[in-house]
């Protein structure tokens, strides 16, 4: 996730500070880092390589910014597919408990929704799907993310649903940074 951040900072600095002598280099380096991070870190099933839902959400936010920039400014040469972002949203939604909060898994800490169920993950997914021209329907109640080796199973999408997480990831360590 730090690599995404560094690439995004360089890219945005190159865009915003276009008149400076080094700006074109920052833009090129930022593009290279971001395209590489997308290719290496976003797995085909939509999960982020760290397989930790909390960090996945942060990378999703940055990847979605890059996706939007790529659509608005194709000349930047950014390569983030709509399918990748949609898959990332589906993973994050699958990794939320019935109350809408992200589950505790690896170094992600669950914080219960106190007043009312949290709908941020579901609302953000729906907003993205509208923006991307995708149908706004919920995924199946059983989510298997083979590249993350994780399964998320629920009875239904209500706040009273029973929910089960199965995690068989093989890597361990702080954030699993490459």
N, C-alpha and C positions, 0 to 999 in steps of 0.2 A: 504494500500500500504506500510506502514511502517513495517508491520509485514512481508511481503514478503522480504523487504530489510534486516531486521534483520536475518531472516532465511537463506537468501542467503549468507550473510556475514559469519555467523557461519559455514555453509556448506563448503564454499570455503576456509575458514581458516583451517578447519579440513582436507581438501584435501591437501592444499599447505604446511601445517606445520605438516605433518603426524608424524614426529619423536618426536614432543613435547608430554609430558605426558598427557595434556588435549585435544589433538587434536581429539581423538576418541569420546570424549564427545561432543565436538563442532559439529562434523559431525552428531552424532546422534540427538542432539538437533536441529540443522539446518534442518535435514531431517524431523523431527517431525513437526516443525513449518511450513515448506513449504508444506508438504502434507496436513496439517490442513488448511492452507491458501487457497490452491487450492480448497479443498472440501467446505470451507465456503464462499469464496469470488467470485469464478467464477460460475456464475449462469448457469443453463442448456442451456439458449439461447445464451450464449457466452458473455453476458454483465457482467461487474464487478459490485459487489454489490453497489458501490457508485453511479452508473449510471451517472457519470460525465465523458464525453469523454476524457478530458485532462488527468485525473488520470487513466482512463482505459488504455490509451496508455502506461503510465509508468509501470503499472502492467503487461500489455501484454509483454513489453520488458523483464521484470524479469521472467515471467512465461515461455517465450520462451527459455531463458537461461536454466531454470530448465528442460524444455522438452528436450533440446539438451543434457544436462548432463545425464539425465535419459536414453536417447538412446545410448549415448557413453559409459556409465558406469552403466549398469543395476544393478550391485551389490549395488549401492547406495540406492536402494529401493524408488526412487522418483515416484510419481504417478501423472503425467500430461499427459492427453490423447491428441493425435493428434486432435481429434474432438473438445476438449476444446479450443486449440490454434486456430484452424480454425474458430470456432465460435467467438472468441475474435477479430480476424482479420475482420470478416464479420461485427461485430458490429461497429468497429472503422471506417471501410469504409463507412458504412451506415450513420455514424455520421459526415461525411465530407460534406462540401458544394460543389457545382459544381466546385469551383476553387481549390478544393483539400485540403483546410484547415479545421481543426476541428471546429465544430460549437461552439457558446457560449451557454452553458447549465450548469446550476448550477454554480459552481465556475471555469468553463473553459472559458477562454477568447479567442474570435475569433480575429485572426490577419490576415488581408487580404493578399493574395498573390499579391505582388506588380508588379513584372516584368513579370512573366509568371505563369500559373497555377502550383500548387504544386502537384507532383505525388508521394511523399514519401509514403503515406499510401497505395496507390494502388501498388506501386513497391514492398514495403515490404511484402504485402500480396502475390503477385505473386511469390516472392522469397521463402517465406515459403512454398507455395503450391508445388512448384517444389521440394524443399528439402524433403517434406513429401510424395511426389509421388501422389499428388492430382491433378485433372484436373484444369487448369488455366483458369477458366471462371468466369466472374463477376456474383455476386448474382442478384436476381431479383431487380427491381427498387423500390419495396415497401418492406421495412424491418420492421417487427413487432417483437419487443423484449418484450414478455409478462412478463418476470420476472423483467425487468427494467420498465415496463409499459411505453414504448416509441415506437413511430412509426416514421419512416423516409421515406418520399415519394418523388420521383423525376420523371420527365418525361422520362429521359434516363440518360446515363452515360457521356454525353458531358458536356463541361464547360459552355455551354449556357442554360442548363436545368433549369427549375423551380424546386424549392425544398421546401418541407414543413416538419417541425418537430412538432410532437405532444408528449407532455410529461405529464404523469399522475402519476409520482412517488409520493409516500406518505410520505417518510421520508425527513426531512430537517435538516440542520445543517452543520457545518464546516466539510467538507470531509466525513461525515457520518461514521467516524471511530467507529468500534464496541467497 
